[in-house]
Amino acid sequence: MRVNRKYQRLITMLISVLVFTCIISFGMTASIIGFSENFFISWLKSWVNAYCITFPTIWFLSAPIAKFVANKIPFAD
């Protein structure tokens, strides 16, 4: 199956947010409640919440941040 290249940015963000929220929510849940009986359910809830907050945030902020970096930071050609 081939995916149109115009979806590359979206797919990259979806996978990145999925991986990073998984890792961070796992670590935070483990440090707060430890590996108790309800760890897995607590971690999944935390992961879903983090994903639902993080993906739209990155979707809306990535373009302004890229523009800021392009305008404010001098890069060598």
C-alpha positions as CSV (number, residue, x, y, z in Angstrom):
1,M,0.0,0.0,0.0
2,R,1.4,3.4,-1.0
3,V,0.6,6.5,0.9
4,N,0.5,10.0,-0.7
5,R,3.6,12.0,0.3
6,K,1.4,14.9,1.5
7,Y,0.5,12.8,4.5
8,Q,4.2,12.3,5.5
9,R,4.2,15.1,8.1
10,L,0.9,13.8,9.7
11,I,2.2,10.2,9.9
12,T,5.5,11.3,11.3
13,M,3.8,13.4,14.0
14,L,1.3,10.5,14.8
15,I,4.1,8.0,15.3
16,S,6.4,10.4,17.2
17,V,3.7,11.5,19.6
18,L,2.7,7.9,20.1
19,V,6.2,6.8,21.0
20,F,7.2,9.8,23.2
21,T,3.9,9.9,25.1
22,C,4.2,6.1,25.7
23,I,7.7,6.5,27.1
24,I,7.0,9.5,29.2
25,S,3.7,8.4,30.6
26,F,5.2,5.0,31.5
27,G,8.1,6.6,33.4
28,M,5.8,9.1,35.2
29,T,3.2,6.4,36.1
30,A,6.0,4.2,37.4
31,S,7.6,6.9,39.5
32,I,4.3,8.1,41.0
33,I,2.5,4.8,41.8
34,G,5.2,2.2,41.3
35,F,4.6,-1.2,39.7
36,S,1.4,-2.0,41.6
37,E,-1.6,-4.1,40.7
38,N,-3.3,-1.3,38.9
39,F,-0.2,0.0,37.1
40,F,-1.2,-1.1,33.6
41,I,-4.6,0.5,33.7
42,S,-3.3,3.7,35.2
43,W,-0.6,3.8,32.6
44,L,-3.0,3.3,29.7
45,K,-5.3,6.1,31.0
46,S,-2.3,8.4,31.4
47,W,-1.1,7.5,27.9
48,V,-4.4,8.2,26.3
49,N,-4.7,11.5,28.1
50,A,-1.2,12.5,27.1
51,Y,-1.8,11.6,23.5
52,C,-5.0,13.5,23.3
53,I,-3.4,16.6,24.6
54,T,0.0,16.3,22.9
55,F,-1.0,15.5,19.3
56,P,-3.2,18.6,18.7
57,T,-0.7,20.8,20.5
58,I,2.1,19.6,18.2
59,W,-0.1,19.9,15.2
60,F,-0.9,23.5,15.8
61,L,2.5,24.6,17.2
62,S,4.9,22.8,14.7
63,A,4.4,25.4,11.9
64,P,4.9,28.5,14.1
65,I,8.0,26.9,15.7
66,A,9.5,26.0,12.4
67,K,8.9,29.5,11.1
68,F,10.5,31.0,14.3
69,V,13.6,28.7,13.9
70,A,13.9,29.6,10.2
71,N,13.7,33.3,10.9
72,K,15.7,33.7,14.1
73,I,18.5,31.1,13.8
74,P,21.1,31.6,11.2
75,F,22.0,28.4,9.4
76,A,24.9,27.9,7.1
77,D,24.1,27.0,3.5
